[in-house]
Amino acid sequence: MHRVLLSRPLRVVVAFAMFGPAMLAGRSASATTASITVKPAVGPPGAKITVTGAGFGATETVSIQLDNVEFATAQTDGAGAFVATPLIPDTALPGAHEVEAVGQISTLQATAPFLIRSDWAMFRADARHSGESAPENLIDPGNVSTLVRRWSVPAADWAFPSPIVGGGLVYVVSFAGDLRALKPSNGHEVWSAQGGCCLVSTPAYAGGRVFWVTGLGALEARSAKTGAFLWSQPIEGDFASPVVSGKTVYVSDGTTVVARNTADGTQRWQRDLGAQVLSSPAVSGGRLFVGANDNRLHALKASNGHVLWAADTDGDVVSSPSVDGGTVVVGTLRALSAFDVTTGGPLWQSGTSGGSSLSSPAVSAGVAYVGSWEQSLVAVDMATGDTLWSGDTGGGVDSSPAVAGGLVFVGSHDHFLYAFQVGGCGQDFCDPLWTVDTGGDVRSSPAVADGVVYIGGGREYQAYALP
């Protein structure tokens, strides 16, 4: 399959084979209007879409093209209708595009809008806590050095919670307990809500709602578009971040993990782990993984909270686990450890200073990336636990890395945001490809979406983009 860089509006062209004279003659004179629908109408590069067409030629092979390059075929039925399920090219750039179907002989045309947009919807990007923005296609190792600050907005207090991106807005929370929705283009505030001091938890976006843990002892849901209050349920603690999978939001609550309906907050289940839970849950493959202050990583059945297994680690688990295929990795103060997702059997434990008590790993293409208090970012082989390379930072790292566009972004206590190449530099210790002084301690974790890197530094939230 050939792919091209789409720097202009995306056009999905559906070209029909030539109709024979008999077929053309049999076509109803009233059938002069073709139509298509595209679902979903918004998605990232690489998204699967369904194009449904009607009013075209009967029983014809359809050549589906993107910018004159065929990538799929479809067949119309006797009524001239078709359904195609192509993938948006992973090179298609963010922004408004047009999907068009054209009958080559009949010249009938139909169009529908499609918006290419990516989300970084929760802490560590997604429910399995990959820490990766796979659709990113603007920033890469060749241009990252040209990133410039697009905007900065003051936070009401320390910008410890991490920013998220969802539904076309950026959401930030400050230590003071205010939740704000900002425009990605300029950082202007769309709406805000107050939730009480003192917050380090990151919100989550899903289904047009934003979920956040307030400083007033509640898990709260608000309209992502307007900030309108939807529901609230009591909760203990404000450290761990909520995670959303399907129609369920999961959150750590004192010594328990609670699952609630995203629509109305009603409780689905609750499981007491018998120890304080500061780790943010990760959900993958019908399983929920979460660490606790009993030196163990716990696996629960996501649908009902039943205990599947608990695996020993070398210390309390405050950071959040990440899942990559059949492996779940989690960091403690001393090391990064990996376990089999099904059995909880230990796979390896990093013998380096590859983990800190707060930095949560990112996982991508068989490599785990995690921050260290020994002033470094560490890349670990997911198959063996061996350290592949380390990236030098000027301070300890509690920030959790973000992988995007062949790069790993991470913040440090030295006030800088760093970008390293995912493959390292061919040596044990690597220099960053790009750094920027944020002006304050970086404890939040970067979020990357549609060519923009968002970060909290000191008492500001900032956005960096290509010039």
C-alpha positions as a Markdown table, in Angstrom:
| # | Residue | x | y | z |
|---|---|---|---|---|
| 1 | Met | 0.0 | 0.0 | 0.0 |
| 2 | His | 1.3 | 3.4 | -1.0 |
| 3 | Arg | 1.0 | 6.3 | 1.4 |
| 4 | Val | 1.4 | 10.0 | 0.8 |
| 5 | Leu | 1.7 | 12.9 | 3.1 |
| 6 | Leu | -1.6 | 14.7 | 3.1 |
| 7 | Ser | -0.9 | 18.3 | 3.7 |
| 8 | Arg | -4.1 | 19.4 | 2.1 |
| 9 | Pro | -7.6 | 18.4 | 2.9 |
| 10 | Leu | -8.1 | 14.6 | 2.8 |
| 11 | Arg | -10.2 | 13.4 | -0.1 |
| 12 | Val | -11.4 | 9.8 | -0.2 |
| 13 | Val | -12.2 | 9.3 | -3.9 |
| 14 | Val | -14.5 | 6.4 | -4.8 |
| 15 | Ala | -14.1 | 5.8 | -8.6 |
| 16 | Phe | -16.5 | 3.4 | -10.3 |
| 17 | Ala | -15.7 | 1.2 | -13.3 |
| 18 | Met | -17.3 | 2.2 | -16.6 |
| 19 | Phe | -20.9 | 1.3 | -16.9 |
| 20 | Gly | -22.0 | -0.5 | -20.1 |
| 21 | Pro | -24.6 | 1.1 | -22.3 |
| 22 | Ala | -27.3 | -1.3 | -21.1 |
| 23 | Met | -26.6 | -0.5 | -17.5 |
| 24 | Leu | -26.6 | 3.2 | -18.1 |
| 25 | Ala | -29.9 | 2.9 | -20.0 |
| 26 | Gly | -31.4 | 1.0 | -17.1 |
| 27 | Arg | -30.5 | 3.6 | -14.6 |
| 28 | Ser | -33.5 | 5.5 | -13.3 |
| 29 | Ala | -33.6 | 9.1 | -14.4 |
| 30 | Ser | -34.6 | 10.1 | -10.9 |
| 31 | Ala | -31.4 | 8.6 | -9.4 |
| 32 | Thr | -29.4 | 11.7 | -9.8 |
| 33 | Thr | -28.3 | 12.3 | -6.2 |
| 34 | Ala | -25.6 | 10.4 | -4.5 |
| 35 | Ser | -24.8 | 10.6 | -0.9 |
| 36 | Ile | -22.3 | 9.3 | 1.7 |
| 37 | Thr | -21.9 | 9.3 | 5.4 |
| 38 | Val | -18.6 | 8.9 | 7.3 |
| 39 | Lys | -18.5 | 7.5 | 10.8 |
| 40 | Pro | -16.9 | 8.5 | 13.1 |
| 41 | Ala | -16.6 | 12.0 | 11.8 |
| 42 | Val | -13.5 | 12.7 | 14.1 |
| 43 | Gly | -10.5 | 10.6 | 14.6 |
| 44 | Pro | -6.7 | 10.4 | 14.6 |
| 45 | Pro | -4.4 | 9.4 | 11.8 |
| 46 | Gly | -4.7 | 5.7 | 11.3 |
| 47 | Ala | -8.3 | 5.6 | 12.4 |
| 48 | Lys | -10.8 | 3.2 | 10.9 |
| 49 | Ile | -13.7 | 4.9 | 9.3 |
| 50 | Thr | -16.9 | 3.6 | 7.7 |
| 51 | Val | -17.9 | 5.2 | 4.4 |
| 52 | Thr | -21.5 | 4.4 | 3.5 |
| 53 | Gly | -22.6 | 5.4 | 0.0 |
| 54 | Ala | -25.9 | 5.4 | -1.9 |
| 55 | Gly | -27.2 | 6.5 | -5.3 |
| 56 | Phe | -24.2 | 5.3 | -7.3 |
| 57 | Gly | -23.8 | 2.6 | -10.1 |
| 58 | Ala | -25.1 | -0.9 | -9.5 |
| 59 | Thr | -22.8 | -4.0 | -8.9 |
| 60 | Glu | -19.6 | -2.2 | -9.7 |
| 61 | Thr | -16.1 | -2.6 | -8.2 |
| 62 | Val | -15.2 | 0.5 | -6.3 |
| 63 | Ser | -11.6 | 1.8 | -6.2 |
| 64 | Ile | -11.1 | 3.8 | -3.0 |
| 65 | Gln | -8.4 | 6.3 | -3.3 |
| 66 | Leu | -6.7 | 8.8 | -1.0 |
| 67 | Asp | -5.1 | 11.6 | -3.0 |
| 68 | Asn | -5.1 | 9.5 | -6.2 |
| 69 | Val | -3.5 | 6.4 | -4.4 |
| 70 | Glu | -5.7 | 3.4 | -4.2 |
| 71 | Phe | -5.7 | 1.7 | -0.8 |
| 72 | Ala | -8.9 | -0.4 | -0.8 |
| 73 | Thr | -11.8 | -1.6 | -3.0 |
| 74 | Ala | -15.5 | -2.1 | -2.4 |
| 75 | Gln | -18.5 | -3.5 | -4.4 |
| 76 | Thr | -21.8 | -1.7 | -4.8 |
| 77 | Asp | -25.0 | -3.7 | -4.6 |
| 78 | Gly | -27.8 | -3.8 | -7.1 |
| 79 | Ala | -29.2 | -0.5 | -5.7 |
| 80 | Gly | -25.9 | 1.3 | -6.2 |
| 81 | Ala | -25.0 | 1.3 | -2.5 |
| 82 | Phe | -21.7 | 0.4 | -0.9 |
| 83 | Val | -20.0 | 0.2 | 2.5 |
| 84 | Ala | -16.2 | 0.6 | 2.8 |
| 85 | Thr | -14.0 | 0.6 | 6.0 |
| 86 | Pro | -10.7 | 2.1 | 5.1 |
| 87 | Leu | -8.1 | 3.4 | 7.5 |
| 88 | Ile | -7.2 | 7.1 | 7.5 |
| 89 | Pro | -3.5 | 7.3 | 6.4 |
| 90 | Asp | -1.2 | 7.6 | 9.3 |
| 91 | Thr | 0.5 | 10.5 | 7.4 |
| 92 | Ala | -2.8 | 12.5 | 7.2 |
| 93 | Leu | -2.2 | 15.8 | 9.1 |
| 94 | Pro | -4.4 | 17.2 | 11.9 |
| 95 | Gly | -7.2 | 19.5 | 10.9 |
| 96 | Ala | -10.5 | 19.7 | 8.9 |
| 97 | His | -10.7 | 17.5 | 5.8 |
| 98 | Glu | -13.3 | 16.4 | 3.3 |
| 99 | Val | -14.3 | 12.9 | 2.3 |
| 100 | Glu | -15.6 | 12.7 | -1.2 |
| 101 | Ala | -17.1 | 9.9 | -3.3 |
| 102 | Val | -17.1 | 10.4 | -7.1 |
| 103 | Gly | -18.7 | 8.3 | -9.8 |
| 104 | Gln | -16.2 | 8.5 | -12.7 |
| 105 | Ile | -18.8 | 8.0 | -15.5 |
| 106 | Ser | -21.9 | 9.4 | -13.9 |
| 107 | Thr | -19.9 | 12.2 | -12.4 |
| 108 | Leu | -22.2 | 12.0 | -9.3 |
| 109 | Gln | -20.4 | 13.3 | -6.2 |
| 110 | Ala | -21.0 | 13.3 | -2.5 |
| 111 | Thr | -19.0 | 14.8 | 0.3 |
| 112 | Ala | -18.8 | 14.6 | 4.1 |
| 113 | Pro | -16.5 | 16.4 | 6.6 |
| 114 | Phe | -13.9 | 14.5 | 8.6 |
| 115 | Leu | -11.8 | 16.1 | 11.3 |
| 116 | Ile | -8.4 | 14.6 | 12.1 |
| 117 | Arg | -7.7 | 15.1 | 15.8 |
| 118 | Ser | -5.9 | 13.1 | 18.5 |
| 119 | Asp | -6.5 | 12.9 | 22.2 |
| 120 | Trp | -4.2 | 12.4 | 25.2 |
| 121 | Ala | -7.3 | 11.6 | 27.3 |
| 122 | Met | -6.0 | 10.7 | 30.7 |
| 123 | Phe | -2.9 | 10.2 | 32.9 |
| 124 | Arg | -0.5 | 8.1 | 30.7 |
| 125 | Ala | -2.6 | 8.8 | 27.6 |
| 126 | Asp | -4.9 | 5.8 | 27.7 |
| 127 | Ala | -6.5 | 3.1 | 29.9 |
| 128 | Arg | -3.5 | 0.8 | 29.7 |
| 129 | His | -1.2 | 3.6 | 30.6 |
| 130 | Ser | 1.0 | 3.3 | 27.5 |
| 131 | Gly | 2.3 | 6.9 | 27.8 |
| 132 | Glu | 2.3 | 7.0 | 24.0 |
| 133 | Ser | 0.7 | 9.1 | 21.3 |
| 134 | Ala | 1.0 | 6.7 | 18.4 |
| 135 | Pro | -0.8 | 8.9 | 15.9 |
| 136 | Glu | 1.7 | 11.8 | 16.2 |
| 137 | Asn | 3.0 | 12.7 | 12.8 |
| 138 | Leu | 4.1 | 16.3 | 13.0 |
| 139 | Ile | 7.0 | 16.3 | 15.5 |
| 140 | Asp | 9.9 | 14.0 | 14.8 |
| 141 | Pro | 13.6 | 13.7 | 15.6 |
| 142 | Gly | 14.4 | 15.9 | 12.5 |
| 143 | Asn | 12.4 | 18.9 | 13.6 |
| 144 | Val | 12.1 | 18.6 | 17.4 |
| 145 | Ser | 14.9 | 21.1 | 17.9 |
| 146 | Thr | 12.7 | 23.8 | 16.3 |
| 147 | Leu | 9.9 | 23.5 | 18.9 |
| 148 | Val | 8.9 | 26.9 | 20.3 |
| 149 | Arg | 6.6 | 28.0 | 23.1 |
| 150 | Arg | 3.1 | 28.5 | 21.6 |
| 151 | Trp | 1.6 | 29.8 | 24.9 |
| 152 | Ser | 1.8 | 29.7 | 28.6 |
| 153 | Val | -0.9 | 30.3 | 31.2 |
| 154 | Pro | -0.4 | 30.9 | 34.9 |
| 155 | Ala | -1.7 | 28.2 | 37.3 |
| 156 | Ala | -3.5 | 29.1 | 40.5 |
| 157 | Asp | -0.7 | 27.2 | 42.3 |
| 158 | Trp | 1.9 | 24.5 | 41.5 |
| 159 | Ala | 1.2 | 22.8 | 38.2 |
| 160 | Phe | 1.8 | 19.3 | 39.6 |
| 161 | Pro | -1.1 | 17.5 | 37.9 |
| 162 | Ser | -0.5 | 16.6 | 34.3 |
| 163 | Pro | -2.4 | 18.1 | 31.4 |
| 164 | Ile | -4.7 | 16.0 | 29.2 |
| 165 | Val | -6.3 | 16.6 | 25.8 |
| 166 | Gly | -9.7 | 15.5 | 24.7 |
| 167 | Gly | -12.6 | 16.6 | 22.5 |
| 168 | Gly | -10.6 | 19.5 | 21.1 |
| 169 | Leu | -9.7 | 21.1 | 24.5 |
| 170 | Val | -6.8 | 20.9 | 26.9 |
| 171 | Tyr | -7.7 | 20.3 | 30.6 |
| 172 | Val | -5.4 | 21.3 | 33.5 |
| 173 | Val | -5.6 | 21.2 | 37.2 |
| 174 | Ser | -3.5 | 23.1 | 39.7 |
| 175 | Phe | -2.5 | 22.2 | 43.3 |
| 176 | Ala | -4.9 | 24.9 | 44.4 |
| 177 | Gly | -7.8 | 22.7 | 43.2 |
| 178 | Asp | -9.1 | 24.4 | 40.1 |
| 179 | Leu | -10.0 | 22.5 | 36.9 |
| 180 | Arg | -9.8 | 24.5 | 33.7 |
| 181 | Ala | -10.6 | 23.8 | 30.0 |
| 182 | Leu | -8.3 | 25.7 | 27.6 |
| 183 | Lys | -8.1 | 26.2 | 23.8 |
| 184 | Pro | -5.2 | 24.3 | 22.3 |
| 185 | Ser | -4.4 | 27.1 | 19.9 |
| 186 | Asn | -3.8 | 29.9 | 22.4 |
| 187 | Gly | -4.4 | 28.7 | 26.0 |
| 188 | His | -7.5 | 30.8 | 26.4 |
| 189 | Glu | -9.9 | 29.6 | 29.1 |
| 190 | Val | -13.2 | 28.1 | 28.0 |
| 191 | Trp | -14.5 | 27.2 | 31.5 |
| 192 | Ser | -13.3 | 26.5 | 35.0 |
| 193 | Ala | -14.5 | 24.8 | 38.1 |
| 194 | Gln | -13.3 | 24.8 | 41.8 |
| 195 | Gly | -12.6 | 21.7 | 43.7 |
| 196 | Gly | -10.6 | 22.6 | 46.8 |
| 197 | Cys | -6.9 | 22.2 | 47.7 |
| 198 | Cys | -4.6 | 20.3 | 47.4 |
| 199 | Leu | -4.4 | 18.3 | 44.1 |
| 200 | Val | -1.8 | 16.3 | 42.3 |
| 201 | Ser | -4.3 | 14.0 | 40.5 |
| 202 | Thr | -4.7 | 14.2 | 36.7 |
| 203 | Pro | -8.3 | 14.3 | 35.2 |
| 204 | Ala | -9.6 | 12.0 | 32.5 |
| 205 | Tyr | -11.7 | 12.6 | 29.4 |
| 206 | Ala | -14.2 | 10.2 | 27.8 |
| 207 | Gly | -17.5 | 10.4 | 26.0 |
| 208 | Gly | -17.9 | 14.2 | 26.3 |
| 209 | Arg | -17.2 | 14.1 | 30.1 |
| 210 | Val | -14.3 | 15.1 | 32.3 |
| 211 | Phe | -13.7 | 13.1 | 35.5 |
| 212 | Trp | -11.5 | 14.5 | 38.3 |
| 213 | Val | -10.7 | 13.9 | 41.9 |
| 214 | Thr | -11.4 | 17.1 | 43.8 |
| 215 | Gly | -9.8 | 18.3 | 47.0 |
| 216 | Leu | -13.2 | 18.2 | 48.7 |
| 217 | Gly | -13.2 | 14.4 | 48.8 |
| 218 | Ala | -15.1 | 13.6 | 45.7 |
| 219 | Leu | -14.9 | 12.0 | 42.2 |
| 220 | Glu | -16.7 | 14.4 | 40.0 |
| 221 | Ala | -17.9 | 14.4 | 36.4 |
| 222 | Arg | -18.5 | 17.5 | 34.4 |
| 223 | Ser | -19.5 | 18.3 | 30.8 |
| 224 | Ala | -16.2 | 18.5 | 28.8 |
| 225 | Lys | -17.6 | 21.2 | 26.5 |
| 226 | Thr | -19.3 | 23.5 | 29.1 |
| 227 | Gly | -18.0 | 22.5 | 32.5 |
| 228 | Ala | -21.6 | 21.9 | 33.7 |
| 229 | Phe | -21.8 | 19.7 | 36.8 |
| 230 | Leu | -23.0 | 16.1 | 36.1 |
| 231 | Trp | -22.5 | 14.0 | 39.2 |
| 232 | Ser | -20.3 | 13.6 | 42.3 |
| 233 | Gln | -19.4 | 10.7 | 44.5 |
| 234 | Pro | -17.4 | 10.7 | 47.8 |
| 235 | Ile | -13.8 | 9.5 | 47.8 |
| 236 | Glu | -10.9 | 9.3 | 50.2 |
| 237 | Gly | -7.6 | 10.8 | 49.0 |
| 238 | Asp | -6.6 | 13.0 | 46.1 |
| 239 | Phe | -3.4 | 11.5 | 44.8 |
| 240 | Ala | -4.3 | 8.8 | 42.3 |
| 241 | Ser | -5.8 | 9.7 | 38.9 |
| 242 | Pro | -9.0 | 8.2 | 37.5 |
| 243 | Val | -8.9 | 5.9 | 34.4 |
| 244 | Val | -11.8 | 5.3 | 32.0 |
| 245 | Ser | -12.3 | 2.2 | 30.0 |
| 246 | Gly | -15.6 | 1.7 | 28.1 |
| 247 | Lys | -18.5 | 3.0 | 30.2 |
| 248 | Thr | -16.6 | 2.6 | 33.6 |
| 249 | Val | -14.4 | 5.0 | 35.5 |
| 250 | Tyr | -12.0 | 3.4 | 38.0 |
| 251 | Val | -10.3 | 5.2 | 40.8 |
| 252 | Ser | -8.2 | 4.5 | 43.9 |
| 253 | Asp | -10.1 | 5.3 | 47.1 |
| 254 | Gly | -8.2 | 5.0 | 50.4 |
| 255 | Thr | -7.4 | 1.3 | 50.6 |
| 256 | Thr | -9.9 | 0.4 | 47.9 |
| 257 | Val | -10.4 | 0.5 | 44.2 |
| 258 | Val | -13.9 | 1.6 | 43.0 |
| 259 | Ala | -15.6 | 1.2 | 39.6 |
| 260 | Arg | -18.4 | 3.6 | 38.7 |
| 261 | Asn | -20.7 | 4.1 | 35.8 |
| 262 | Thr | -19.5 | 7.0 | 33.7 |
| 263 | Ala | -23.1 | 8.2 | 33.0 |
| 264 | Asp | -24.4 | 8.7 | 36.5 |
| 265 | Gly | -21.6 | 7.7 | 39.0 |
| 266 | Thr | -23.4 | 4.7 | 40.4 |
| 267 | Gln | -21.1 | 2.1 | 41.9 |
| 268 | Arg | -20.4 | -1.1 | 39.9 |
| 269 | Trp | -18.1 | -2.6 | 42.4 |
| 270 | Gln | -15.5 | -1.9 | 45.1 |
| 271 | Arg | -12.5 | -3.9 | 46.3 |
| 272 | Asp | -10.6 | -3.4 | 49.5 |
| 273 | Leu | -6.9 | -4.2 | 49.1 |
| 274 | Gly | -6.1 | -3.9 | 52.8 |
| 275 | Ala | -3.4 | -1.3 | 52.2 |
| 276 | Gln | -3.2 | 2.4 | 51.1 |
| 277 | Val | -3.6 | 2.8 | 47.3 |
| 278 | Leu | -1.8 | 5.8 | 45.8 |
| 279 | Ser | -1.1 | 4.2 | 42.5 |
| 280 | Ser | -3.4 | 5.0 | 39.5 |
| 281 | Pro | -5.1 | 1.9 | 38.0 |
| 282 | Ala | -4.3 | 0.7 | 34.5 |
| 283 | Val | -6.9 | -1.3 | 32.5 |
| 284 | Ser | -6.2 | -3.7 | 29.7 |
| 285 | Gly | -7.7 | -7.0 | 28.4 |
| 286 | Gly | -10.4 | -7.1 | 31.0 |
| 287 | Arg | -8.0 | -6.7 | 33.8 |
| 288 | Leu | -7.2 | -3.9 | 36.2 |
| 289 | Phe | -3.7 | -3.4 | 37.6 |
| 290 | Val | -2.9 | -1.3 | 40.5 |
| 291 | Gly | -0.1 | -1.0 | 43.1 |
| 292 | Ala | -0.5 | -0.6 | 46.9 |
| 293 | Asn | 1.6 | 0.2 | 49.9 |
| 294 | Asp | 1.8 | -3.5 | 50.8 |
| 295 | Asn | 4.8 | -4.0 | 48.4 |
| 296 | Arg | 2.5 | -5.7 | 45.8 |
| 297 | Leu | 1.0 | -5.2 | 42.4 |
| 298 | His | -2.6 | -6.3 | 42.3 |
| 299 | Ala | -4.6 | -7.6 | 39.4 |
| 300 | Leu | -8.5 | -7.5 | 39.5 |
| 301 | Lys | -11.1 | -8.5 | 37.0 |
| 302 | Ala | -12.2 | -5.2 | 35.5 |
| 303 | Ser | -15.9 | -6.2 | 35.2 |
| 304 | Asn | -16.5 | -7.1 | 38.9 |
| 305 | Gly | -13.3 | -6.5 | 41.0 |
| 306 | His | -12.6 | -10.1 | 41.7 |
| 307 | Val | -9.0 | -10.7 | 42.7 |
| 308 | Leu | -6.9 | -12.4 | 40.0 |
| 309 | Trp | -3.5 | -12.3 | 41.6 |
| 310 | Ala | -1.1 | -10.2 | 43.7 |
| 311 | Ala | 2.6 | -10.1 | 43.0 |
| 312 | Asp | 5.4 | -9.1 | 45.3 |
| 313 | Thr | 7.6 | -6.1 | 44.4 |
| 314 | Asp | 10.6 | -4.7 | 46.2 |
| 315 | Gly | 8.8 | -1.8 | 47.8 |
| 316 | Asp | 5.6 | 0.2 | 48.1 |
| 317 | Val | 4.1 | 0.9 | 44.7 |
| 318 | Val | 3.1 | 4.6 | 44.3 |
| 319 | Ser | 3.8 | 4.9 | 40.6 |
| 320 | Ser | 1.3 | 3.6 | 38.1 |
| 321 | Pro | 1.6 | 0.3 | 36.1 |
| 322 | Ser | 1.7 | 0.2 | 32.3 |
| 323 | Val | 0.6 | -2.7 | 30.1 |
| 324 | Asp | 2.2 | -3.8 | 26.8 |
| 325 | Gly | 0.8 | -7.0 | 25.4 |
| 326 | Gly | 1.2 | -9.8 | 27.9 |
| 327 | Thr | 3.5 | -7.8 | 30.2 |
| 328 | Val | 2.7 | -5.3 | 32.9 |
| 329 | Val | 5.5 | -3.2 | 34.2 |
| 330 | Val | 5.6 | -1.0 | 37.4 |
| 331 | Gly | 8.2 | 1.0 | 39.2 |
| 332 | Thr | 9.1 | 1.3 | 42.9 |
| 333 | Leu | 11.8 | 3.3 | 44.6 |
| 334 | Arg | 14.4 | 0.7 | 43.8 |
| 335 | Ala | 13.6 | -0.9 | 40.5 |
| 336 | Leu | 11.3 | -1.4 | 37.5 |
| 337 | Ser | 9.6 | -4.8 | 37.6 |
| 338 | Ala | 7.7 | -6.8 | 35.0 |
| 339 | Phe | 5.0 | -9.5 | 35.4 |
| 340 | Asp | 2.9 | -11.8 | 33.3 |
| 341 | Val | -0.6 | -10.2 | 33.0 |
| 342 | Thr | -2.4 | -13.5 | 33.2 |
| 343 | Thr | -0.6 | -15.2 | 36.1 |
| 344 | Gly | 1.3 | -12.5 | 37.8 |
| 345 | Gly | 4.5 | -14.5 | 37.5 |
| 346 | Pro | 7.6 | -12.4 | 37.7 |
| 347 | Leu | 9.4 | -11.8 | 34.4 |
| 348 | Trp | 12.3 | -9.6 | 35.4 |
| 349 | Gln | 13.4 | -6.9 | 37.7 |
| 350 | Ser | 15.7 | -4.1 | 36.5 |
| 351 | Gly | 19.0 | -4.2 | 38.2 |
| 352 | Thr | 19.6 | -0.5 | 37.4 |
| 353 | Ser | 18.3 | 2.7 | 39.0 |
| 354 | Gly | 15.7 | 2.4 | 36.2 |
| 355 | Gly | 12.7 | 3.4 | 38.4 |
| 356 | Ser | 11.8 | 6.1 | 40.9 |
| 357 | Ser | 8.9 | 6.0 | 43.4 |
| 358 | Leu | 6.8 | 8.5 | 41.4 |
| 359 | Ser | 7.7 | 8.2 | 37.7 |
| 360 | Ser | 5.4 | 5.8 | 35.8 |
| 361 | Pro | 6.8 | 4.0 | 32.8 |
| 362 | Ala | 5.8 | 4.5 | 29.2 |
| 363 | Val | 5.8 | 1.4 | 27.0 |
| 364 | Ser | 6.3 | 1.4 | 23.2 |
| 365 | Ala | 7.7 | -1.1 | 20.7 |
| 366 | Gly | 9.1 | -3.4 | 23.3 |
| 367 | Val | 10.8 | -0.8 | 25.3 |
| 368 | Ala | 9.9 | 0.7 | 28.7 |
| 369 | Tyr | 10.9 | 4.3 | 29.5 |
| 370 | Val | 11.0 | 5.6 | 33.1 |
| 371 | Gly | 12.4 | 8.5 | 35.0 |
| 372 | Ser | 15.0 | 8.1 | 37.7 |
| 373 | Trp | 16.0 | 10.1 | 40.7 |
| 374 | Glu | 19.6 | 9.7 | 39.5 |
| 375 | Gln | 19.1 | 12.5 | 37.0 |
| 376 | Ser | 18.2 | 10.3 | 34.0 |
| 377 | Leu | 15.6 | 8.8 | 31.7 |
| 378 | Val | 16.2 | 5.0 | 31.4 |
| 379 | Ala | 15.2 | 2.8 | 28.5 |
| 380 | Val | 14.6 | -0.8 | 29.4 |
| 381 | Asp | 14.2 | -3.9 | 27.1 |
| 382 | Met | 10.7 | -5.2 | 27.8 |
| 383 | Ala | 11.9 | -8.8 | 27.0 |
| 384 | Thr | 14.9 | -9.0 | 29.3 |
| 385 | Gly | 14.8 | -6.0 | 31.7 |
| 386 | Asp | 18.3 | -5.0 | 30.5 |
| 387 | Thr | 19.0 | -1.3 | 30.3 |
| 388 | Leu | 19.3 | -0.2 | 26.6 |
| 389 | Trp | 20.4 | 3.4 | 27.2 |
| 390 | Ser | 20.1 | 6.3 | 29.6 |
| 391 | Gly | 19.4 | 9.9 | 28.8 |
| 392 | Asp | 21.1 | 12.5 | 31.0 |
| 393 | Thr | 18.9 | 15.1 | 32.7 |
| 394 | Gly | 20.1 | 17.9 | 35.0 |
| 395 | Gly | 17.9 | 16.8 | 37.9 |
| 396 | Gly | 15.9 | 14.0 | 39.4 |
| 397 | Val | 12.9 | 12.8 | 37.4 |
| 398 | Asp | 9.4 | 12.3 | 38.9 |
| 399 | Ser | 7.7 | 13.2 | 35.7 |
| 400 | Ser | 6.4 | 10.2 | 33.6 |
| 401 | Pro | 7.7 | 10.0 | 30.1 |
| 402 | Ala | 5.6 | 10.5 | 26.9 |
| 403 | Val | 6.5 | 8.7 | 23.7 |
| 404 | Ala | 5.5 | 10.4 | 20.4 |
| 405 | Gly | 6.9 | 10.8 | 16.9 |
| 406 | Gly | 10.0 | 8.7 | 17.5 |
| 407 | Leu | 10.8 | 10.8 | 20.6 |
| 408 | Val | 10.6 | 10.5 | 24.4 |
| 409 | Phe | 9.6 | 13.6 | 26.3 |
| 410 | Val | 10.2 | 14.0 | 30.1 |
| 411 | Gly | 10.4 | 16.7 | 32.6 |
| 412 | Ser | 12.9 | 17.1 | 35.5 |
| 413 | His | 13.4 | 18.9 | 38.8 |
| 414 | Asp | 16.0 | 21.1 | 37.1 |
| 415 | His | 13.1 | 23.0 | 35.5 |
| 416 | Phe | 13.8 | 21.6 | 32.0 |
| 417 | Leu | 11.7 | 19.6 | 29.6 |
| 418 | Tyr | 13.7 | 17.1 | 27.5 |
| 419 | Ala | 13.3 | 15.2 | 24.3 |
| 420 | Phe | 15.3 | 12.1 | 23.5 |
| 421 | Gln | 15.3 | 9.8 | 20.4 |
| 422 | Val | 13.5 | 6.6 | 21.2 |
| 423 | Gly | 16.3 | 4.4 | 19.8 |
| 424 | Gly | 18.9 | 6.2 | 21.9 |
| 425 | Cys | 22.2 | 7.3 | 20.3 |
| 426 | Gly | 24.2 | 4.1 | 19.9 |
| 427 | Gln | 25.9 | 4.7 | 23.3 |
| 428 | Asp | 25.1 | 3.9 | 26.9 |
| 429 | Phe | 24.4 | 7.6 | 27.8 |
| 430 | Cys | 22.7 | 9.9 | 25.4 |
| 431 | Asp | 22.2 | 13.7 | 25.2 |
| 432 | Pro | 18.8 | 15.1 | 24.5 |
| 433 | Leu | 17.8 | 16.4 | 21.0 |
| 434 | Trp | 15.9 | 19.3 | 22.5 |
| 435 | Thr | 15.5 | 21.0 | 25.9 |
| 436 | Val | 13.6 | 24.0 | 27.1 |
| 437 | Asp | 13.6 | 25.8 | 30.5 |
| 438 | Thr | 10.0 | 25.9 | 31.7 |
| 439 | Gly | 10.9 | 28.3 | 34.5 |
| 440 | Gly | 9.9 | 25.9 | 37.3 |
| 441 | Asp | 10.1 | 22.5 | 38.8 |
| 442 | Val | 8.6 | 19.9 | 36.4 |
| 443 | Arg | 6.7 | 17.3 | 38.3 |
| 444 | Ser | 3.8 | 16.9 | 35.9 |
| 445 | Ser | 4.0 | 14.6 | 32.9 |
| 446 | Pro | 4.0 | 15.8 | 29.3 |
| 447 | Ala | 1.0 | 15.2 | 27.0 |
| 448 | Val | 1.4 | 15.2 | 23.2 |
| 449 | Ala | -1.4 | 15.6 | 20.7 |
| 450 | Asp | -1.6 | 16.9 | 17.1 |
| 451 | Gly | 2.0 | 18.3 | 17.1 |
| 452 | Val | 1.8 | 20.1 | 20.4 |
| 453 | Val | 3.6 | 19.2 | 23.7 |
| 454 | Tyr | 1.8 | 20.3 | 26.9 |
| 455 | Ile | 3.5 | 20.4 | 30.3 |
| 456 | Gly | 3.2 | 22.0 | 33.7 |
| 457 | Gly | 6.3 | 23.8 | 34.9 |
| 458 | Gly | 6.4 | 25.5 | 38.2 |
| 459 | Arg | 3.3 | 27.6 | 38.4 |
| 460 | Glu | 2.5 | 27.6 | 34.7 |
| 461 | Tyr | 1.0 | 25.4 | 32.1 |
| 462 | Gln | 2.8 | 25.6 | 28.7 |
| 463 | Ala | 2.4 | 24.4 | 25.1 |
| 464 | Tyr | 5.2 | 23.8 | 22.6 |
| 465 | Ala | 4.8 | 23.4 | 18.9 |
| 466 | Leu | 6.6 | 23.7 | 15.6 |
| 467 | Pro | 7.0 | 27.3 | 14.3 |
